Amino acid sequence: MTSFATHRLRVHDTARPAHRRLSALRTCLTQFAPYGLRATYDHLCRSAGVPVRLEEDPGALVRAVEELHAAREIWRAEQAAWEARRRVQKGEGRRSRRACCRAPIPSSTRPNRCPP
């Protein structure tokens, strides 16, 4: 599987046909879709103004992929910060239970472990 960055560059490549650039945008969505694939695609099409006929506004795909890229960079920064905090916690020997296991559950219905 190719990377998000590779497909982002393909969206920017104006030498490619518009339908191929749209396909590259959709592949970016398979790798990062914060609202789910269809909802994120719909949001990007509306916010970037992607027309039905892609030839009418070739810059719309670039605007859409750049919005997605900006959201992904924010998410990656937050994820890296969380991973660093968690690494420190594990190094200190602190373990946290999942939120689903914190609420008291009657023993008759208590699962053997937390659901995934």
N, CA, C and O of each residue as an XYZ file, in Angstrom:
464
protein
N       0.848     -1.172      0.000
C       0.000      0.000      0.000
C       0.897      1.240      0.000
O       1.880      1.305      0.737
N       0.555      2.198     -0.814
C       1.333      3.426     -0.868
C       0.878      4.377      0.230
O      -0.173      4.186      0.842
N       1.669      5.383      0.463
C       1.440      6.268      1.598
C       0.468      7.406      1.277
O       0.162      7.699      0.121
N       0.006      8.022      2.351
C      -0.856      9.197      2.241
C      -0.128     10.284      1.456
O      -0.709     10.918      0.575
N       1.143     10.493      1.781
C       1.928     11.557      1.129
C       2.047     11.322     -0.376
O       1.983     12.271     -1.157
N       2.218     10.076     -0.785
C       2.326      9.763     -2.213
C       1.049     10.146     -2.950
O       1.099     10.763     -4.014
N      -0.087      9.781     -2.384
C      -1.360     10.091     -3.039
C      -1.672     11.583     -2.961
O      -2.318     12.130     -3.855
N      -1.224     12.228     -1.917
C      -1.391     13.685     -1.831
C      -0.647     14.361     -2.983
O      -1.169     15.288     -3.603
N       0.562     13.902     -3.268
C       1.322     14.458     -4.390
C       0.637     14.166     -5.724
O       0.695     14.984     -6.642
N      -0.001     13.020     -5.833
C      -0.725     12.685     -7.061
C      -1.922     13.612     -7.270
O      -2.257     13.948     -8.406
N      -2.562     14.022     -6.187
C      -3.668     14.983     -6.311
C      -3.136     16.319     -6.820
O      -3.800     16.992     -7.609
N      -1.954     16.702     -6.377
C      -1.350     17.971     -6.795
C      -0.837     17.947     -8.241
O      -0.660     19.005     -8.845
N      -0.599     16.775     -8.793
C      -0.015     16.630    -10.124
C      -1.044     16.987    -11.200
O      -1.931     16.192    -11.510
N      -0.915     18.181    -11.761
C      -1.886     18.648    -12.760
C      -1.727     17.951    -14.109
O      -2.595     18.086    -14.971
N      -0.640     17.210    -14.309
C      -0.464     16.464    -15.557
C      -1.371     15.224    -15.592
O      -1.628     14.673    -16.663
N      -1.841     14.798    -14.447
C      -2.742     13.642    -14.384
C      -4.156     14.062    -14.765
O      -4.543     15.212    -14.559
N      -4.922     13.136    -15.317
C      -6.335     13.436    -15.598
C      -7.087     13.681    -14.283
O      -6.711     13.166    -13.230
N      -8.137     14.465    -14.370
C      -8.892     14.843    -13.172
C      -9.463     13.633    -12.441
O      -9.464     13.601    -11.210
N      -9.944     12.645    -13.178
C     -10.520     11.473    -12.513
C      -9.461     10.666    -11.763
O      -9.774     10.033    -10.755
N      -8.213     10.679    -12.238
C      -7.123     10.003    -11.523
C      -6.754     10.771    -10.254
O      -6.432     10.176     -9.226
N      -6.805     12.085    -10.340
C      -6.522     12.901     -9.163
C      -7.608     12.698     -8.106
O      -7.308     12.652     -6.913
N      -8.859     12.578     -8.532
C      -9.949     12.293     -7.603
C      -9.760     10.922     -6.958
O     -10.015     10.749     -5.766
N      -9.319      9.966     -7.740
C      -9.048      8.633     -7.207
C      -7.936      8.687     -6.153
O      -8.006      7.986     -5.144
N      -6.927      9.504     -6.381
C      -5.851      9.655     -5.398
C      -6.382     10.287     -4.109
O      -5.967      9.902     -3.016
N      -7.292     11.249     -4.231
C      -7.915     11.849     -3.049
C      -8.687     10.792     -2.270
O      -8.607     10.742     -1.042
N      -9.423      9.960     -2.967
C     -10.186      8.900     -2.291
C      -9.258      7.907     -1.593
O      -9.592      7.392     -0.526
N      -8.103      7.638     -2.185
C      -7.152      6.744     -1.540
C      -6.603      7.392     -0.267
O      -6.372      6.703      0.726
N      -6.397      8.695     -0.291
C      -6.003      9.406      0.936
C      -7.063      9.207      2.017
O      -6.742      9.055      3.196
N      -8.306      9.211      1.607
C      -9.407      9.032      2.560
C      -9.439      7.632      3.153
O      -9.910      7.454      4.276
N      -8.950      6.640      2.426
C      -8.918      5.298      3.007
C      -7.881      5.212      4.117
O      -7.956      4.331      4.973
N      -6.915      6.122      4.105
C      -5.866      6.096      5.121
C      -6.134      7.049      6.275
O      -5.593      6.859      7.364
N      -6.947      8.057      6.063
C      -7.319      8.975      7.143
C      -8.681      9.567      6.837
O      -8.822     10.379      5.922
N      -9.666      9.166      7.589
C     -11.031      9.669      7.433
C     -11.608      9.881      8.826
O     -12.206      8.965      9.390
N     -11.439     11.075      9.391
C     -11.834     11.294     10.785
C     -13.322     11.116     11.059
O     -13.691     10.773     12.182
N     -14.182     11.334     10.081
C     -15.623     11.183     10.298
C     -16.152      9.885      9.715
O     -17.359      9.645      9.750
N     -15.292      9.057      9.190
C     -15.710      7.905      8.401
C     -15.525      8.277      6.937
O     -15.497      9.456      6.587
N     -15.401      7.276      6.093
C     -15.043      7.526      4.700
C     -16.048      8.410      3.966
O     -15.670      9.435      3.397
N     -17.308      8.028      3.974
C     -18.296      8.775      3.195
C     -18.560     10.162      3.759
O     -18.689     11.125      3.003
N     -18.642     10.274      5.086
C     -18.916     11.577      5.694
C     -17.749     12.530      5.469
O     -17.961     13.712      5.199
N     -16.519     12.030      5.578
C     -15.353     12.887      5.353
C     -15.289     13.319      3.889
O     -14.998     14.478      3.594
N     -15.559     12.392      2.977
C     -15.550     12.728      1.554
C     -16.599     13.795      1.250
O     -16.318     14.756      0.533
N     -17.784     13.633      1.783
C     -18.848     14.613      1.573
C     -18.449     15.972      2.141
O     -18.663     17.005      1.506
N     -17.870     15.965      3.339
C     -17.434     17.221      3.958
C     -16.388     17.914      3.087
O     -16.478     19.120      2.856
N     -15.404     17.169      2.606
C     -14.349     17.764      1.780
C     -14.908     18.309      0.470
O     -14.519     19.389      0.025
N     -15.811     17.569     -0.139
C     -16.401     18.039     -1.405
C     -17.176     19.337     -1.212
O     -17.139     20.226     -2.062
N     -17.880     19.438     -0.084
C     -18.647     20.663      0.180
C     -17.733     21.828      0.562
O     -17.893     22.937      0.051
N     -16.786     21.582      1.449
C     -15.947     22.693      1.923
C     -14.976     23.181      0.852
O     -14.673     24.373      0.798
N     -14.482     22.280     -0.005
C     -13.558     22.687     -1.061
C     -14.287     23.069     -2.338
O     -13.676     23.595     -3.268
N     -15.582     22.811     -2.391
C     -16.361     23.166     -3.575
C     -16.019     22.311     -4.782
O     -15.903     22.826     -5.894
N     -15.856     21.017     -4.577
C     -15.532     20.122     -5.690
C     -16.764     20.003     -6.596
O     -17.812     19.534     -6.153
N     -16.645     20.423     -7.857
C     -17.793     20.359     -8.762
C     -17.999     18.946     -9.299
O     -17.109     18.100     -9.202
N     -19.165     18.700     -9.856
C     -19.461     17.395    -10.460
C     -18.531     17.172    -11.645
O     -17.971     16.088    -11.813
N     -18.375     18.191    -12.451
C     -17.429     18.129    -13.570
C     -16.106     18.694    -13.080
O     -15.972     19.908    -12.921
N     -15.148     17.845    -12.844
C     -13.884     18.245    -12.226
C     -13.085     19.244    -13.059
O     -12.270     19.991    -12.517
N     -13.310     19.263    -14.364
C     -12.580     20.181    -15.238
C     -12.961     21.640    -14.979
O     -12.201     22.545    -15.321
N     -14.138     21.877    -14.373
C     -14.588     23.244    -14.124
C     -13.748     23.945    -13.057
O     -13.564     25.161    -13.118
N     -13.244     23.201    -12.090
C     -12.433     23.787    -11.022
C     -11.353     22.789    -10.606
O     -11.527     22.064     -9.627
N     -10.238     22.745    -11.343
C      -9.196     21.773    -11.028
C      -8.523     22.019     -9.675
O      -7.934     21.097     -9.111
N      -8.598     23.214     -9.156
C      -7.984     23.517     -7.864
C      -8.777     22.993     -6.672
O      -8.272     22.974     -5.550
N     -10.010     22.569     -6.910
C     -10.851     22.096     -5.816
C     -10.288     20.833     -5.174
O     -10.366     20.669     -3.957
N      -9.730     19.953     -5.975
C      -9.153     18.726     -5.422
C      -7.943     19.037     -4.544
O      -7.730     18.395     -3.515
N      -7.166     20.011     -4.953
C      -6.001     20.416     -4.150
C      -6.469     21.010     -2.826
O      -5.899     20.712     -1.777
N      -7.498     21.844     -2.868
C      -8.024     22.418     -1.616
C      -8.527     21.317     -0.687
O      -8.309     21.366      0.523
N      -9.198     20.327     -1.264
C      -9.742     19.231     -0.458
C      -8.629     18.407      0.186
O      -8.694     18.103      1.378
N      -7.620     18.049     -0.583
C      -6.552     17.223     -0.027
C      -5.724     18.005      0.986
O      -5.211     17.423      1.942
N      -5.588     19.302      0.793
C      -4.838     20.106      1.759
C      -5.607     20.249      3.074
O      -5.001     20.266      4.145
N      -6.924     20.350      2.999
C      -7.718     20.377      4.232
C      -7.581     19.054      4.975
O      -7.431     19.031      6.196
N      -7.632     17.960      4.231
C      -7.465     16.648      4.843
C      -6.067     16.494      5.437
O      -5.909     15.943      6.527
N      -5.069     16.972      4.731
C      -3.681     16.901      5.215
C      -3.509     17.712      6.501
O      -2.838     17.261      7.430
N      -4.102     18.889      6.561
C      -3.991     19.719      7.764
C      -4.630     19.016      8.970
O      -4.073     19.031     10.067
N      -5.792     18.407      8.761
C      -6.459     17.673      9.842
C      -5.618     16.479     10.273
O      -5.532     16.169     11.461
N      -5.003     15.816      9.309
C      -4.171     14.650      9.628
C      -2.935     15.053     10.427
O      -2.529     14.338     11.343
N      -2.343     16.177     10.091
C      -1.160     16.637     10.826
C      -1.508     16.973     12.268
O      -0.730     16.675     13.175
N      -2.659     17.586     12.494
C      -3.113     17.869     13.867
C      -3.312     16.568     14.617
O      -2.883     16.438     15.764
N      -3.959     15.599     13.979
C      -4.203     14.310     14.615
C      -2.893     13.601     14.929
O      -2.739     13.020     16.004
N      -1.947     13.648     13.989
C      -0.656     12.981     14.222
C       0.096     13.611     15.380
O       0.734     12.899     16.156
N       0.035     14.928     15.515
C       0.699     15.602     16.632
C       0.061     15.196     17.956
O       0.761     14.924     18.931
N      -1.267     15.157     17.986
C      -1.959     14.731     19.205
C      -1.648     13.280     19.534
O      -1.462     12.930     20.699
N      -1.593     12.441     18.521
C      -1.287     11.025     18.720
C       0.136     10.846     19.252
O       0.364     10.026     20.142
N       1.081     11.597     18.721
C       2.467     11.500     19.187
C       2.578     11.961     20.637
O       3.308     11.357     21.423
N       1.862     13.024     20.999
C       1.886     13.502     22.383
C       1.286     12.464     23.320
O       1.821     12.227     24.404
N       0.184     11.843     22.916
C      -0.432     10.812     23.741
C       0.510      9.618     23.910
O       0.639      9.074     25.007
N       1.164      9.214     22.823
C       2.083      8.087     22.896
C       3.245      8.383     23.835
O       3.679      7.509     24.586
N       3.747      9.610     23.795
C       4.846      9.981     24.688
C       4.388      9.944     26.145
O       5.095      9.419     27.005
N       3.204     10.499     26.426
C       2.678     10.450     27.802
C       2.466      9.016     28.260
O       2.794      8.660     29.392
N       1.926      8.210     27.387
C       1.646      6.814     27.748
C       2.939      6.038     27.986
O       2.997      5.193     28.880
N       3.969      6.315     27.199
C       5.260      5.654     27.379
C       5.840      5.980     28.751
O       6.394      5.107     29.419
N       5.711      7.246     29.173
C       6.184      7.649     30.497
C       5.385      6.941     31.582
O       5.957      6.441     32.551
N       4.064      6.897     31.423
C       3.222      6.223     32.404
C       3.589      4.748     32.529
O       3.669      4.224     33.639
N       3.807      4.090     31.424
C       4.168      2.679     31.478
C       5.546      2.498     32.113
O       5.775      1.531     32.840
N       6.454      3.421     31.840
C       7.772      3.359     32.458
C       7.700      3.505     33.965
O       8.517      2.928     34.683
N       6.737      4.264     34.453
C       6.540      4.445     35.888
C       5.750      3.292     36.493
O       5.560      3.239     37.708
N       5.295      2.381     35.663
C       4.543      1.239     36.148
C       3.069      1.497     36.335
O       2.368      0.674     36.924
N       2.574      2.637     35.839
C       1.143      2.936     35.954
C       0.395      2.322     34.788
O       0.789      2.456     33.629
N      -0.682      1.654     35.118
C      -1.552      1.073     34.102
C      -2.929      1.664     34.282
O      -3.374      1.886     35.408
N      -3.592      1.914     33.205
C      -4.949      2.447     33.322
C      -5.922      1.445     32.734
O      -5.661      0.824     31.703
N      -7.037      1.304     33.405
C      -8.074      0.432     32.888
C      -8.901      1.201     31.880
O      -8.961      2.430     31.911
N      -9.521      0.483     31.011
C     -10.388      1.129     30.029
C     -11.589      1.744     30.723
O     -12.015      1.284     31.783
N     -12.128      2.787     30.115
C     -13.262      3.502     30.708
C     -14.469      2.580     30.900
O     -15.244      2.766     31.838
N     -14.633      1.602     30.030
C     -15.790      0.714     30.129
C     -15.725     -0.137     31.396
O     -16.758     -0.601     31.880
N     -14.550     -0.342     31.926
C     -14.399     -1.205     33.103
C     -14.457     -0.425     34.411
O     -14.466     -1.034     35.481
N     -14.495      0.883     34.357
C     -14.495      1.679     35.577
C     -15.847      1.690     36.272
O     -15.917      1.791     37.497
N     -16.917      1.585     35.502
C     -18.257      1.607     36.093
C     -18.528      0.255     36.750
O     -18.190     -0.785     36.187
N     -19.135      0.264     37.934
C     -19.428     -1.020     38.579
C     -20.480     -1.793     37.789
O     -21.495     -1.240     37.363
N     -20.217     -3.068     37.607
C     -21.121     -3.944     36.873
C     -21.534     -5.052     37.825
O     -20.686     -5.624     38.510
N     -22.824     -5.366     37.881
C     -23.247     -6.478     38.740
C     -22.483     -7.751     38.385
O     -22.245     -8.029     37.209
N     -22.105     -8.514     39.389
C     -21.267     -9.692     39.161
C     -21.937    -10.724     38.267
O     -21.247    -11.493     37.598
N     -23.252    -10.761     38.239
C     -23.934    -11.751     37.411
C     -23.795    -11.451     35.923
O     -23.877    -12.364     35.102
N     -23.585    -10.177     35.561
C     -23.458     -9.816     34.152
C     -22.055     -9.349     33.800
O     -21.831     -8.909     32.673
N     -21.115     -9.427     34.711
C     -19.764     -8.939     34.487
C     -19.030     -9.803     33.454
O     -18.966    -11.024     33.597
N     -18.480     -9.172     32.422
C     -17.721     -9.963     31.444
C     -16.374    -10.370     32.033
O     -15.917     -9.790     33.018
N     -15.755    -11.353     31.434
C     -14.445    -11.797     31.892
C     -13.360    -10.767     31.603
O     -12.342    -10.725     32.294
N     -13.569     -9.955     30.608
C     -12.604     -8.919     30.259
C     -13.351     -7.762     29.610
O     -14.539     -7.871     29.308
N     -12.654     -6.663     29.400
C     -13.262     -5.504     28.727
C     -13.471     -5.822     27.263
O     -12.653     -6.520     26.663
N     -14.541     -5.330     26.676
C     -14.718     -5.541     25.233
C     -13.694     -4.714     24.473
O     -13.253     -3.678     24.971
N     -13.308     -5.143     23.282
C     -12.295     -4.396     22.511
C     -12.782     -3.051     22.069
O     -12.045     -2.313     21.416
